[in-house]
Amino acid sequence: MSSFFTTENAIFQGLHFITVKSNALKKRADLTVYTPSKAEGVLPIVILLHGVYGSHWAWAVKGKVHETAQKLIDAGQIKPMILVMPSDGLYGDGSGYVPHKTADYERWIVEDVLQVVKEQFPQATDESPVFITGLSMGGFGAMRLGAKYPNLFRAFSGLSSITHFEQLGEFVEDFDQLQNDALEQDGVWEYLLQNKDCLPPFRFDCGSEDILIEHNRELHKNLTANNIPHTYQEFSGGHSWEYWEEHIADTLLFFNQYV
């Protein structure tokens, strides 16, 4: 029996579009899932978080991540992986993937999303290694959750990541309301430092012309100064889908090392 009151699943061009009544959010929520063709057995799960103003369709429709993954699989560069692309819960311009007063946007990702996928897809089981990544606000969510729940994720990464909650103010229209509603307003660094002795492997990258480049450089500097193992890369590019579409491959190749 499902753990959820309602679940709807439609398939279009190999992508599964799922709507579920989330226990954490107390309302309906959406996710897009891609299962690689001809893959058998238990598969790794890769969660991809979108940015401000986005939704569950963004990584597939704008980032073409499923096409990138399938090409890498077909070329033998990565093992087959299930790609899971949830919405952030559709709070305002962006939830930040943190707990709020009326809904838990963090628990939606770390509990509900995984449960939905395991119920809907037989190749996703408790034995599936779980990875998480994201872009911009989604990079903040992925890096923060990866560091906060080191025993849940096999590895994590972020692209063009917001590194502290307050940086969301550069992207959302009503940041005062978000600050009022969010119960946790910390940064990525706090959890990386707190769990430094048990962190899974992680990487992050940023475009050299990105508005968040200095924040990412500062995080890299702090990690290095505290001898916390990590991979940090800079590439040419800005805060754009052209950058994310190109460089999500770096994250998938990184995750493949830990399958």
C-alpha positions in Angstrom: 0.0 0.0 0.0 1.2 3.5 -0.8 2.3 5.8 2.0 0.6 8.7 0.1 -3.1 9.5 -0.1 -3.0 10.2 -3.9 -0.5 9.6 -6.6 -0.8 10.3 -10.4 1.8 9.2 -12.9 1.9 10.1 -16.6 4.6 9.2 -19.1 5.6 11.4 -22.0 8.7 10.9 -24.2 10.3 8.6 -21.6 9.8 11.1 -18.7 7.4 10.2 -15.8 5.4 13.2 -14.5 4.2 12.4 -11.0 1.8 14.4 -8.7 1.6 13.2 -5.1 0.0 14.5 -2.0 3.0 15.2 0.2 2.9 14.4 3.9 5.6 17.0 4.5 4.0 19.8 2.6 0.4 18.8 3.3 -0.6 19.5 -0.3 0.1 18.2 -3.8 3.6 18.3 -5.2 5.2 17.3 -8.4 8.3 15.5 -9.6 9.7 14.4 -13.0 11.5 11.0 -13.2 13.7 9.6 -15.9 14.5 5.9 -16.0 17.3 5.0 -18.5 16.3 2.7 -21.4 17.1 -1.0 -21.1 18.5 -0.7 -17.6 17.9 -3.7 -15.3 18.4 -4.4 -11.6 18.8 -2.0 -8.7 19.8 1.5 -9.9 21.3 4.5 -8.3 19.0 7.5 -7.6 20.1 11.0 -8.5 18.0 13.9 -7.2 18.3 17.1 -9.1 17.0 20.4 -7.5 16.0 23.4 -9.6 16.5 27.1 -8.9 14.3 30.1 -8.1 11.2 30.4 -10.3 11.7 26.9 -11.6 9.8 23.7 -11.1 10.1 19.9 -11.5 10.2 20.1 -15.3 13.2 22.6 -15.5 16.1 20.1 -15.4 14.5 18.0 -18.2 12.9 20.6 -20.4 15.5 23.4 -20.1 18.6 21.4 -19.1 18.0 18.2 -21.1 19.7 16.3 -18.3 18.0 13.1 -19.3 19.5 13.3 -22.8 22.9 14.0 -21.3 22.7 11.1 -19.0 21.5 8.7 -21.6 24.4 9.7 -23.9 26.9 9.0 -21.2 25.2 5.7 -20.4 25.2 4.7 -24.1 28.9 5.6 -24.3 29.7 3.5 -21.3 30.9 6.5 -19.3 28.4 6.2 -16.5 26.3 3.4 -15.2 22.5 3.7 -15.6 20.9 6.0 -13.0 17.4 7.1 -12.2 17.1 10.9 -12.4 14.6 12.4 -9.9 13.6 16.0 -10.4 11.2 17.3 -7.8 9.7 20.7 -7.4 10.8 22.8 -4.5 7.3 22.7 -3.2 6.3 25.8 -5.1 6.5 28.3 -2.2 6.6 31.9 -3.4 9.6 32.4 -5.8 11.5 29.6 -4.1 11.3 27.7 -0.8 15.1 27.3 -0.3 14.4 23.6 0.4 14.3 24.4 4.2 11.7 23.8 6.8 9.0 26.5 7.0 6.3 27.3 9.6 3.5 25.7 7.6 5.4 23.1 5.4 8.6 21.2 5.6 10.3 21.7 2.2 13.4 19.9 3.5 11.5 16.7 4.5 9.7 16.7 1.2 13.1 16.1 -0.5 14.8 13.8 2.0 11.8 11.7 2.9 8.7 12.0 0.6 10.5 12.2 -2.8 12.6 9.1 -2.1 9.6 7.2 -0.8 7.5 8.1 -3.9 10.3 6.9 -6.2 10.8 3.6 -4.4 7.0 3.0 -4.5 6.7 3.8 -8.2 9.8 2.3 -9.7 11.0 -1.3 -8.9 14.6 -0.4 -9.8 14.7 2.1 -6.9 15.0 0.3 -3.6 16.6 0.7 -0.2 19.8 -0.7 -1.7 19.9 2.1 -4.3 22.8 4.6 -3.6 21.3 8.1 -3.4 23.0 11.2 -4.8 21.9 14.8 -4.8 22.8 17.9 -6.9 21.2 21.2 -8.0 21.7 24.6 -9.5 21.6 28.0 -7.9 19.0 27.7 -5.1 19.0 24.0 -5.9 22.7 23.9 -5.4 22.2 25.4 -2.0 19.6 22.8 -1.3 21.8 19.9 -2.5 24.9 21.1 -0.7 23.1 21.9 2.5 21.2 18.6 2.6 24.1 16.6 1.5 26.2 18.0 4.3 23.3 17.8 6.9 22.4 14.2 6.1 25.8 12.5 5.4 24.5 9.0 6.0 21.7 9.4 3.4 23.7 10.5 0.4 26.6 8.6 -1.3 27.9 11.9 -2.7 26.6 15.4 -3.5 27.3 18.4 -5.7 26.2 21.9 -6.6 26.3 24.0 -9.7 26.4 27.8 -9.4 25.3 27.4 -5.9 23.9 29.9 -3.4 26.0 29.1 -0.4 24.0 30.9 2.4 20.3 31.5 2.9 20.7 35.3 2.8 21.9 35.1 -0.8 18.4 34.1 -1.8 17.6 37.8 -1.4 19.5 38.4 -4.6 16.9 36.3 -6.5 13.5 36.3 -4.8 11.1 39.2 -5.0 9.8 39.0 -1.5 12.7 38.0 0.6 11.2 39.5 3.8 8.3 37.1 3.6 10.7 34.1 3.0 12.7 35.1 6.0 9.5 35.4 8.1 8.4 31.9 7.1 11.6 29.9 7.0 12.5 28.2 10.3 16.2 27.5 9.3 18.3 30.3 7.7 21.8 28.9 7.9 24.3 28.3 5.2 26.1 25.4 3.6 29.3 26.0 5.5 27.7 25.4 8.9 26.8 21.8 8.1 30.0 21.1 6.2 32.0 22.1 9.3 29.7 20.4 11.7 29.9 17.1 9.9 33.4 17.4 8.5 34.5 14.0 9.8 31.8 12.1 8.2 31.0 13.9 4.9 30.5 11.9 1.8 32.5 12.9 -1.3 31.3 16.2 -2.8 32.1 18.7 -5.5 30.9 22.1 -6.7 31.6 24.3 -9.6 30.7 27.8 -10.8 31.1 29.9 -13.9 33.8 32.5 -13.8 31.3 35.2 -14.9 28.6 34.0 -12.5 27.2 36.5 -10.0 27.7 33.9 -7.3 31.4 33.2 -8.1 32.8 35.0 -5.1 30.5 33.2 -2.7 31.7 29.9 -4.2 35.3 30.9 -4.0 34.9 31.8 -0.3 33.4 28.4 0.4 36.3 26.7 -1.3 38.7 28.8 0.7 37.0 27.9 4.0 37.0 24.2 3.1 40.7 24.3 2.1 41.6 26.2 5.3 39.9 23.5 7.4 41.3 20.6 5.5 37.9 19.3 4.4 38.3 17.2 1.2 36.3 18.4 -1.7 36.5 19.1 -5.4 36.0 22.7 -6.7 36.1 23.7 -10.3 35.6 27.0 -12.2 34.6 27.1 -15.9 33.9 29.8 -18.3 30.2 30.9 -18.2 27.6 32.7 -16.2 24.4 31.9 -14.3 22.6 30.3 -17.2 21.1 27.2 -18.6 23.8 27.0 -21.2 26.3 26.5 -18.3 24.2 24.0 -16.4 23.3 22.0 -19.5 27.0 21.6 -20.3 28.4 21.0 -16.8 25.8 18.7 -15.3 27.9 16.0 -17.1 30.8 16.7 -14.7 28.5 15.9 -11.8 27.1 12.7 -13.3 30.7 11.5 -14.0 31.7 12.4 -10.5 28.7 10.4 -9.0 29.5 7.5 -11.2 32.8 7.0 -9.3 30.8 6.2 -6.1 28.1 3.9 -7.5 
